[in-house]
Amino acid sequence: MSKAAFVAKLAAMRVLVDGNAPRIYEPDNFKRAIESADTPARVFQPAMDGDTHEAASISLGRGTRVDWKVRDLLLYKPVEEGMGWLEVGYSLDNYCDAYITAINANNHSTFCPYEVQSYALQTDAFSYHGRAYYGVLVTLTVREFYT
């Protein structure tokens, strides 16, 4: 398998924001800019500068496990639109809750042969191609086993 195969499974995971599924932008349909009409949108980010892929032997050298990072960025809406955090805060919190529920439901079934070892959800204003968006950055540590 591969990291791209896991990202495809992650993209298929349905996580709602305000009762709707956000648009998905995987590497094969990547957009340089996300317009207001395109939000909310989930963007899967490739390895970034400084990312490490850790590998270790298992079962007396008969297999290998590899741990790598996946970043799933929700761009909720541009910062310059609306009334700020008071308007978006609860929606982002609800998205975080929905994401946690979806990861827990899929981790040992849909995601096989991968396993999400850990994940962190950060709400913030994120810069994406020169524009600031309210959103959630999910960073997942994923383990895959090779034999």
Summary of the structure (lengths in Angstrom):
residues: 147
radius of gyration: 16.3
end to end distance: 11.5
largest distance: 57.8
contacts: 395
relative contact order: 0.22
helix: 26%
strand: 42%
